[in-house]
Structures are given as structure tokens and as C-alpha cells.
């Protein structure tokens, strides 16, 4: 699930939802009235990934998610300098980087994540 969904807060207009979403993106600690902060959403995805490792799984795992959640996770676990190698203004334009049906690949190397493919659409 995303940080929040439009319609979860009764009476919220779409414009109010977008404003709240943008505020969460700018201020990763901001907790909206309903949903998660960007930091919390990224932590939720990281917890999922770590749970897979604790289960003793090996090999590849495919997880499907929305672009906002993917970038929330990446900003939590990948150094800003590395993210900026993928896009020079990664944090600033993160909401525009992950196209629908794109593929982002992460590898787990013992104690850290490595980003090996980001928002790739060459398969489309």
C-alpha cells in the first residue's frame, strides 16, 4: 500500500490529497491525518524485505509496488550520493521518476542494499 490513498479521509478533495502527498514528499517525517509519513512507508517496505531474508530464502524475489513507495524505500536505504548517480536531482523530483510498469532491481549484499536497475522501461 502507498503512504495514503485518496478517499481514505472522508470529505478530502483530490487537490487536498495531492497537497498532503506533496507535503509528505518534501518533509519525510510529516505524518498525515491518515496514512504514513514517507519515512514510515519506506520502513514498511524495508521490513517486508528483511522478513524475506529472515525466512532463510535465497534467490530472487519479485515484489510489485507503486512508485511512491519504491522511492520512499530507496531514500531510506540507499545513500543520497548513489541515488543522485541514477538521477542528479533524485530527492527533488522523486515523484516523477518511476514510470508505470517500470522495473527497479535491488540486490542484498550481506548487510546493505545495492541498486542495480532503476525505473527501467526498456522491456515495454
Backbone bond lengths (Angstrom), bond angles and torsions (degrees), N, CA, C in turn:
res aa  C-N    CA-C-N  psi(-1)  N-CA   C-N-CA  omega(-1)  CA-C   N-CA-C  phi
1 X - - - 1.451 - - 1.518 109.78 -
2 X 1.295 116.04 155.32 1.460 122.81 178.56 1.520 110.25 -77.13
3 X 1.335 115.53 -177.67 1.472 120.15 174.46 1.516 110.32 -58.45
4 X 1.321 115.74 -43.06 1.459 122.97 -178.09 1.523 107.35 -159.52
5 X 1.294 115.53 165.09 1.459 121.11 178.14 1.517 109.39 -127.34
6 X 1.314 115.85 140.93 1.456 119.78 175.63 1.524 107.73 -64.67
7 X 1.305 116.08 132.05 1.449 121.50 -178.52 1.522 113.16 104.16
8 X 1.336 117.73 -15.16 1.466 120.26 177.54 1.527 111.98 -69.95
9 X 1.320 116.91 -30.71 1.465 121.88 179.22 1.528 107.89 -100.26
10 X 1.325 117.70 110.42 1.474 120.33 -176.37 1.531 111.93 -53.76
11 X 1.324 115.66 134.22 1.459 122.04 176.44 1.509 114.94 80.98
12 X 1.326 118.51 -3.99 1.463 120.92 -178.89 1.532 109.76 -71.91
13 X 1.329 116.34 126.92 1.462 119.54 176.60 1.524 108.78 -76.54
14 X 1.320 115.80 163.95 1.462 119.48 177.75 1.525 110.30 -63.11
15 X 1.323 116.50 -39.03 1.463 120.64 179.28 1.532 110.78 -62.37
16 X 1.329 117.34 -41.21 1.468 121.18 177.19 1.530 110.83 -64.72
17 X 1.340 116.03 -38.08 1.462 120.17 177.34 1.532 110.61 -62.39
18 X 1.332 116.77 -47.82 1.465 120.81 -179.57 1.524 110.25 -62.01
19 X 1.323 117.76 -40.61 1.468 121.71 177.64 1.535 110.47 -61.08
20 X 1.334 116.81 -44.19 1.457 121.43 178.05 1.522 110.85 -64.07
21 X 1.325 116.74 -42.76 1.468 121.80 179.37 1.528 109.96 -61.09
22 X 1.321 115.81 -46.93 1.463 119.95 -179.78 1.519 111.41 -62.85
23 X 1.327 117.22 -38.05 1.468 120.01 177.80 1.534 110.44 -63.78
24 X 1.329 117.03 -41.20 1.472 120.58 176.76 1.529 111.05 -61.17
25 X 1.321 116.53 -37.75 1.461 120.69 179.57 1.522 110.69 -67.01
26 X 1.325 117.08 -43.58 1.471 121.03 -179.30 1.527 112.35 -71.04
27 X 1.325 116.43 -39.63 1.465 122.77 -177.24 1.522 107.69 -118.57
28 X 1.315 117.10 92.21 1.462 122.79 -172.79 1.531 113.86 -60.92
29 X 1.325 117.38 -17.76 1.470 121.85 179.85 1.541 112.06 -90.35
30 X 1.330 117.31 -14.88 1.467 121.04 -176.44 1.522 110.45 -63.07
31 X 1.334 116.48 126.06 1.460 121.96 177.40 1.525 108.92 -104.93
32 X 1.318 117.46 111.57 1.463 120.00 -179.80 1.527 111.06 -68.10
33 X 1.326 116.19 168.55 1.459 120.50 179.93 1.525 111.94 -58.12
34 X 1.311 116.14 -31.76 1.454 121.30 178.69 1.522 107.79 -136.09
35 X 1.309 117.97 134.22 1.455 121.65 -179.51 1.513 112.31 103.47
36 X 1.326 115.78 -162.33 1.459 123.72 -175.34 1.519 111.24 -115.98
37 X 1.324 115.39 158.20 1.460 119.63 167.74 1.525 107.35 -70.99
38 X 1.330 116.87 165.03 1.466 120.56 177.15 1.526 109.95 -60.48
39 X 1.316 116.25 -40.11 1.473 120.20 179.64 1.529 110.37 -63.36
40 X 1.336 117.48 -45.66 1.466 121.25 179.71 1.529 111.62 -62.69
41 X 1.323 116.97 -40.60 1.461 120.22 179.53 1.531 110.31 -62.63
42 X 1.337 117.14 -43.81 1.459 120.62 177.00 1.519 111.76 -63.31
43 X 1.322 117.00 -38.71 1.469 121.02 177.92 1.524 111.18 -64.73
44 X 1.324 116.81 -35.75 1.462 120.87 178.35 1.534 110.56 -63.01
45 X 1.330 117.03 -43.00 1.461 119.97 178.03 1.527 110.64 -68.66
46 X 1.308 116.90 -38.40 1.475 119.53 177.47 1.529 110.44 -63.18
47 X 1.317 117.74 -41.09 1.462 121.31 177.80 1.528 111.01 -59.56
48 X 1.326 115.97 -41.90 1.467 121.00 176.22 1.525 110.47 -58.88
49 X 1.323 116.38 -47.35 1.469 120.68 -178.32 1.529 110.85 -64.44
50 X 1.321 117.23 -42.35 1.465 120.58 179.47 1.525 111.34 -66.45
51 X 1.316 117.04 -36.68 1.465 120.31 177.16 1.523 111.14 -61.49
52 X 1.323 117.42 -37.31 1.466 120.35 177.22 1.519 110.23 -61.66
53 X 1.326 116.87 -41.60 1.461 120.88 178.99 1.516 112.48 -66.93
54 X 1.319 116.85 -37.76 1.471 120.98 179.77 1.528 111.62 -66.42
55 X 1.317 115.80 -26.42 1.465 120.22 179.74 1.529 111.64 -73.80
56 X 1.321 116.87 -1.86 1.459 121.16 178.83 1.509 114.12 78.69
57 X 1.313 116.81 16.58 1.460 120.15 179.75 1.521 110.12 -71.24
58 X 1.285 115.04 148.92 1.458 119.88 173.33 1.519 107.51 -132.72
59 X 1.294 115.43 164.51 1.453 119.35 -179.01 1.506 111.31 91.50
60 X 1.302 115.85 -160.12 1.460 121.85 -175.66 1.515 111.97 -94.09
61 X 1.325 115.01 147.02 1.462 122.54 174.69 1.518 106.43 -129.19
62 X 1.304 116.96 135.42 1.458 121.63 176.21 1.522 107.86 -106.44
63 X 1.320 115.83 127.16 1.461 121.53 175.69 1.521 107.31 -125.66
64 X 1.306 116.55 137.46 1.457 121.55 -178.65 1.521 108.38 -108.78
65 X 1.328 116.68 130.52 1.452 120.32 -179.45 1.508 111.52 -151.39
66 X 1.304 115.26 172.54 1.458 122.08 178.48 1.524 109.93 -83.67
67 X 1.325 116.23 155.89 1.457 122.06 -177.78 1.513 114.10 -59.27
68 X 1.335 117.19 -37.75 1.461 119.77 179.12 1.514 111.97 -62.41
69 X 1.323 116.56 -43.38 1.455 120.99 179.00 1.525 111.09 -67.76
70 X 1.318 116.72 -38.41 1.464 120.53 178.59 1.532 110.08 -61.65
71 X 1.327 117.50 -47.26 1.467 118.75 -179.65 1.519 111.49 -69.72
72 X 1.341 119.16 -34.11 1.465 120.56 175.00 1.525 110.21 -58.37
73 X 1.316 116.64 -44.57 1.463 122.73 178.78 1.529 111.09 -63.60
74 X 1.330 115.75 -48.93 1.468 119.18 -177.59 1.517 112.01 -60.04
75 X 1.319 117.22 -42.73 1.461 120.31 -179.72 1.530 110.66 -63.98
76 X 1.333 117.13 -30.27 1.467 120.61 177.86 1.525 112.67 -72.89
77 X 1.332 117.99 -36.77 1.468 119.58 -167.64 1.530 115.29 -112.52
78 X 1.317 118.09 -10.82 1.472 121.27 -178.64 1.522 108.21 -115.77
79 X 1.322 116.10 135.25 1.462 120.66 179.67 1.526 110.64 -59.65
80 X 1.325 115.86 142.65 1.472 121.65 -178.52 1.527 111.64 -54.58
81 X 1.314 116.93 -38.30 1.472 120.33 -179.10 1.523 111.10 -62.49
82 X 1.324 116.71 -39.72 1.463 119.40 178.83 1.528 110.76 -69.08
83 X 1.333 117.02 -41.85 1.466 119.69 178.09 1.523 110.70 -61.52
84 X 1.311 117.27 -36.72 1.467 120.60 179.63 1.519 111.98 -70.47
85 X 1.323 118.51 -18.63 1.469 119.91 172.51 1.526 109.88 -70.92
86 X 1.321 116.89 -30.15 1.468 120.90 177.49 1.521 110.51 -78.80
87 X 1.329 116.07 -34.78 1.460 121.44 174.87 1.524 107.59 -155.12
88 X 1.333 117.91 125.40 1.468 120.63 -172.58 1.527 115.24 -61.60
89 X 1.315 118.94 -20.20 1.475 121.87 178.64 1.523 109.47 -124.48
90 X 1.320 115.78 44.00 1.463 122.03 -172.33 1.527 112.51 -49.70
91 X 1.318 117.41 -57.67 1.473 120.63 -175.67 1.523 111.56 -62.88
92 X 1.309 116.54 -35.56 1.464 121.07 -176.99 1.525 112.99 -69.96
93 X 1.322 117.26 -37.78 1.464 120.93 -174.69 1.524 112.66 -115.73
94 X 1.304 117.01 20.30 1.466 121.18 -173.65 1.522 114.11 -52.49
95 X 1.319 118.35 -33.82 1.455 121.19 -178.81 1.516 114.00 -68.28
96 X 1.319 117.61 -10.91 1.464 121.94 -177.63 1.527 112.82 -110.04
97 X 1.326 118.22 3.13 1.461 120.63 -168.86 1.524 115.52 -92.79
98 X 1.306 118.22 -28.77 1.462 120.28 -173.19 1.529 109.10 -102.84
99 X 1.311 115.14 104.84 1.469 121.26 -179.96 1.524 110.26 -75.66
100 X 1.339 115.58 154.43 1.461 120.12 175.00 1.519 109.46 -56.71
101 X 1.306 115.64 139.11 1.471 124.08 176.91 1.523 113.38 67.93
102 X 1.326 118.01 13.06 1.462 119.88 177.41 1.526 109.84 -78.37
103 X 1.315 115.49 164.44 1.464 121.66 -179.33 1.517 109.53 -118.76
104 X 1.319 115.37 128.67 1.461 123.01 172.65 1.521 106.39 -118.60
105 X 1.305 116.32 131.47 1.470 120.28 -178.15 1.517 110.02 -119.42
106 X 1.324 113.84 132.02 1.457 122.12 176.82 1.522 107.84 -118.56
107 X 1.308 115.86 143.98 1.456 120.95 171.45 1.516 108.24 -118.70
108 X 1.319 116.40 144.84 1.458 122.40 177.33 1.523 106.83 -102.50
109 X 1.319 116.07 120.32 1.461 121.35 -177.18 1.532 109.31 -115.56
110 X 1.308 116.22 73.46 1.457 121.36 174.95 1.513 115.14 75.84
111 X 1.321 116.61 -61.51 1.462 119.12 -177.73 1.523 112.77 -138.43
112 X 1.311 116.53 8.85 1.460 118.35 179.57 1.524 111.02 -154.02
113 X 1.328 114.52 160.11 1.454 121.51 177.62 1.520 109.90 -90.39
114 X 1.295 115.73 148.88 1.455 122.01 171.67 1.519 108.20 -126.52
115 X 1.306 116.41 134.97 1.457 121.96 179.46 1.525 107.77 -92.98
116 X 1.334 116.89 116.32 1.460 120.47 -176.24 1.529 113.69 -111.54
117 X 1.322 116.31 -12.31 1.470 120.84 179.48 1.519 106.08 -156.79
118 X 1.309 117.26 129.95 1.464 119.30 -176.84 1.517 111.90 -130.97
119 X 1.329 116.36 121.42 1.463 124.31 173.59 1.525 111.77 48.88
120 X 1.319 115.52 41.08 1.462 122.22 -177.46 1.531 110.28 -77.70
121 X 1.324 116.68 128.91 1.464 121.74 178.44 1.527 111.97 -118.07
122 X 1.332 116.98 15.50 1.467 119.62 -176.95 1.531 112.59 -64.83
123 X 1.308 118.28 -18.96 1.473 122.09 -179.95 1.528 112.01 -80.46
124 X 1.316 117.99 -11.15 1.473 120.39 -176.49 1.516 112.13 -83.14
